[in-house]
């Protein structure tokens, strides 16, 4: 039987069914292609775009934290030099050296290389301080050296930690605008181009300059508070008193507990929370913006209000406490390495020896490039340890991603 005539007869008999089946099949193909395959491809593209935007947001966040770190290293000499001048331990040490009737034990302590490492470079610039201290007795000088050495080291830890915390707070608030724009794009919206005016930029820079308060006054309030607490805590401790490194650092931690318990002292360190302090800060940075404080809808007022709100938060106080604890731990580890390299349990040292080490460590924390010997890269071991705290990153992330 011929094949082709048979097929032709078959198609003629089932022509309608074949046409219907073909039409249905083609329609199904178009439907699958249009609504399934195409939507799947769109979903893939949307997912790729979302992942790309999230990666950009992550990189921007990391860059903001790196900017904070570099800012701190740049401001460190500006912050620390006034603290050193305010608590002039080198002048006290020089006055003690000039006392002729110092007993041998104290004399040996005073000539410790670490204790005297920086006294000679400061004598010329602080002759008035030296003359004041020379009029005091040896007992009074030892008391001053004890209180001011400990207070100075703690003040340097507090002010450095506070500046890092404030800088993280400020820069993450300002970086959040770019984050918000990225989030809008990720959601399929659009952001107007060149939405930030030059005045908005000026307001943001002026807001950053409010750190003037911490750099000029905040640290001093904390230093005065610390000096009172140190004098009370170490009242019965003489230069001959022996103790372990652990005991010494524990006493410092107990002083810190007293400072942290007074939350207002920490707030006064970080930011000009009082109205008079804010006015003084603006008058010394951007006096033309004082009138902006009368406008509650001003961007500057909004930034200040949010900063005050965050500083008053218990979590902020917790993060600051963690930073200070990190600084004291770094101090204790550094002293332990210097005085007890073999890690002999229970080894004791005179307080005078600890004061010598505080002189060294105050120099370390003031140097932006004074990295530890076993640390890769540059930086400051105290600032680096601050910067590596998980609580600080959590604090930054909470600010960076929390917006209304």
ABEGO torsion letter per residue (X at the ends): XBAAAAAAAAAAAAAAAAAAAAAAAAAAAAAAAAAAAAAAAAAAAAAAAAAAAAAAAAAAAAAAAAAAAAAAAAAAAAAAAAAAAABBAAAAAAAAAABAABBAAAAAAAABAAAAAAAAAAAAAAAAAAAAAAABBAAAAAAAAAAAAAAAAAAAAAAAAAAAAAAAAAAAAAAAAAAAAAAAAAAGBBBBBGABBAAAAAAAAAAAAAAAAAAAAAAAAAAAAAAAAAAAAAAABBAABBBBAAAAAAAAAAAAAAAAABAAAAAAAABBABAAAAAAAAAAABAAAAAAAABAABAAAAAAAAAAAAAABAAAAAAAAAAAAAAAAAAAAAAAAAABAAGBBGBBBBAAAAAAAAAAAAAAAABAABBBAABBEBEBAAAAAAAABAAAAAAAAAAAABBX
